[in-house]
């Protein structure tokens, strides 16, 4: 009996060891999960910047060169308006010059280029010329004018979605002139508006040009020999017709009908806002008010408005009534 019990105990012990064996054996370490393969990354292309707008410029040498528009405008503002003017007046000039350049680029004149002749298009000066002009003040003046261009970057005046003929001149002498009387173009935004320049602040607001008899006859002979002969024997300037703005539209010179603009060019006068009288020697003496053709923005008028605290938007709206101030790319 005892032997039986021993055999039973041994059997139970062996069975327990067998059952416990899987728990007593060391477990293999779990393998670390492999990282998921990275998804292939697509290289994102940086968006291309829109190409800088350029403008074709007809140089003094007679060839056309493409200039970055905003760089070109700095040279125009520097050439066309005194750097001492108020920032808001300079901004108005920058917008007017940008608009004028784009108007010319869309047209046929000079093959779509804008020239550097202020009597034809608008003046422009390069850096070397400005350094000579401003001397020690170059850096300060250049920074001021560049700010005017940058603060109005891309802005232009439009009518029906197209750039307007944003003409400008130095001083109107009280009222601007219509586009019809200056350019023969009846444009709704080039109408006669008041321009309250301060005569005391405008250099040569009123000028006098006198031609004695000999100089007068020589000038007339260069223009028309028959007119020169007539000048000594009859009336010289007759039948003047003035616009409501006070500018000479037309008259007869030695019996020949001419425009006020022709008379201005013939005698190198600053504007057509003028009167005259004969001198004792038989010559002519002209009294002239203002400077320039008189259409569009008066630069001294813009300065007067800026000194009163008006912004460039108000200045432009006054001198180009009915136009829309918008950014390039929005126009048609």
Number of C-alpha atoms within 10 A of each C-alpha: 5 7 8 8 10 11 11 11 12 11 11 12 11 11 12 11 11 11 10 11 11 10 9 9 8 8 8 6 6 6 6 6 6 6 6 6 6 6 6 6 6 6 6 6 6 6 6 6 6 6 6 10 12 15 24 23 23 19 15 10 6 9 10 18 12 13 15 12 19 21 15 22 28 24 20 22 28 24 20 21 20 15 19 11 18 18 20 22 27 29 27 28 29 32 27 26 27 29 25 22 28 26 22 22 19 13 12 10 12 14 13 19 24 25 24 18 13 13 10 9 17 19 19 22 19 14 13 8 13 18 16 11 14 14 11 10 13 16 11 11 19 19 10 17 25 21 16 24 25 16 14 18 18 18 20 29 28 25 18 10 13 18 26 24 23 26 21 23 21 20 32 32 29 20 23 28 24 25 22 14 22 17 11 9 11 13 14 14 21 27 20 21 20 17 22 18 23 15 16 8 11 15 11 15 18 16 16 15 14 17 18 15 18 11 13 17 21 13 16 20 15 11 12 14 14 11 18 20 14 17 21 13 9 10 12 18 18 14 11 16 15 16 14 12 18 17 26 22 19 20 20 18 21 22 16 12 14 15 17 24 18 14 19 18 12 13 15 10 21 24 25 26 26 21 14 14 13 16 13 9 10 16 17 19 16 17 17 22 25 28 24 19 28 29 27 27 29 31 25 27 26 32 27 21 22 21 15 9 12 15 17 23 15 17 25 25 17 19 26 27 17 15 22 20 17 15 14 18 8 11 15 10
